Amino acid sequence: MDWIQVAAFVFVALGLVGGGYVVAQRPKFWIELVSRLSVALAPIIWAFVSKRMTPKEEAKWRHEQVSGVKPPTTGVTTGTTITQPAATKKDRSKP
């Protein structure tokens, strides 16, 4: 492991231990806080999770599922389109 990985591991471990210590001091407060936050955020999270596709997106999705066409995958961080690797000379020789 690199020194930066060791440092990151140590900081994460210290954070978890510190969080456990704080929760152990007053567990009733933290249980109440988590329950209130979950009640407050549940409708927002549910609205995001249960969001339907527009009819146009759904029709496109169904067409792709039936025809077996796979849509291009988009890169997570760059937003660029990931394409299939280029064909080799061996693959190009086949008709």
C-alpha positions as CSV (number, residue, x, y, z in Angstrom):
1,M,0.0,0.0,0.0
2,D,1.1,3.5,-0.8
3,W,1.6,6.0,2.0
4,I,-1.5,8.0,0.8
5,Q,-3.6,4.8,1.0
6,V,-2.4,4.2,4.5
7,A,-3.2,7.8,5.5
8,A,-6.7,7.6,4.0
9,F,-7.3,4.3,5.8
10,V,-6.2,5.8,9.1
11,F,-8.4,8.8,8.6
12,V,-11.4,6.7,7.7
13,A,-10.8,4.4,10.7
14,L,-10.5,7.4,13.0
15,G,-13.7,8.9,11.6
16,L,-15.6,5.6,12.2
17,V,-14.2,5.3,15.7
18,G,-15.0,8.9,16.5
19,G,-18.5,8.5,15.1
20,G,-19.1,5.4,17.2
21,Y,-17.9,7.3,20.3
22,V,-20.2,10.2,19.6
23,V,-23.2,7.9,19.0
24,A,-22.3,5.9,22.2
25,Q,-22.4,9.1,24.2
26,R,-26.1,9.9,23.4
27,P,-27.6,7.1,21.4
28,K,-31.2,8.3,22.0
29,F,-30.4,11.6,20.2
30,W,-28.9,9.9,17.2
31,I,-31.7,7.4,16.9
32,E,-34.3,10.2,17.0
33,L,-32.3,12.2,14.5
34,V,-32.1,9.3,12.0
35,S,-35.8,8.5,12.4
36,R,-36.8,12.2,11.8
37,L,-34.5,12.5,8.8
38,S,-35.8,9.3,7.3
39,V,-39.4,10.4,7.7
40,A,-38.6,13.8,6.2
41,L,-36.5,12.5,3.3
42,A,-38.6,9.4,2.4
43,P,-41.0,11.2,0.1
44,I,-38.1,12.9,-1.8
45,I,-36.2,9.6,-2.2
46,W,-39.4,7.8,-3.2
47,A,-40.2,10.4,-5.8
48,F,-36.7,10.0,-7.3
49,V,-36.7,6.2,-7.2
50,S,-40.2,5.7,-8.6
51,K,-40.0,8.3,-11.4
52,R,-41.3,7.0,-14.7
53,M,-39.9,7.4,-18.1
54,T,-41.5,9.7,-20.5
55,P,-43.6,7.9,-23.2
56,K,-41.0,8.7,-25.8
57,E,-38.2,7.3,-23.7
58,E,-40.2,4.2,-22.8
59,A,-41.1,3.6,-26.5
60,K,-37.4,3.9,-27.4
61,W,-36.4,1.5,-24.6
62,R,-39.1,-1.0,-25.6
63,H,-37.9,-0.9,-29.2
64,E,-34.3,-1.5,-28.2
65,Q,-35.4,-4.4,-26.0
66,V,-37.4,-6.1,-28.7
67,S,-34.8,-5.5,-31.5
68,G,-31.9,-6.4,-29.4
69,V,-30.1,-3.2,-30.1
70,K,-27.9,-2.1,-27.2
71,P,-27.8,1.7,-26.6
72,P,-24.3,3.3,-26.5
73,T,-22.9,3.4,-22.9
74,T,-21.9,6.8,-21.6
75,G,-18.8,7.3,-19.6
76,V,-19.6,8.1,-15.9
77,T,-17.1,10.9,-15.3
78,T,-16.3,12.2,-18.7
79,G,-19.6,12.0,-20.4
80,T,-18.0,10.6,-23.5
81,T,-19.5,7.7,-25.5
82,I,-17.7,4.4,-25.0
83,T,-17.5,2.5,-28.3
84,Q,-16.6,-1.0,-29.2
85,P,-12.9,-1.7,-29.7
86,A,-11.7,-1.4,-33.3
87,A,-11.7,-4.5,-35.4
88,T,-8.4,-6.3,-35.9
89,K,-7.0,-7.1,-39.3
90,K,-8.1,-10.7,-38.8
91,D,-11.7,-9.6,-38.2
92,R,-11.7,-7.2,-41.3
93,S,-10.7,-10.0,-43.7
94,K,-14.0,-11.8,-43.1
95,P,-16.9,-10.6,-45.3
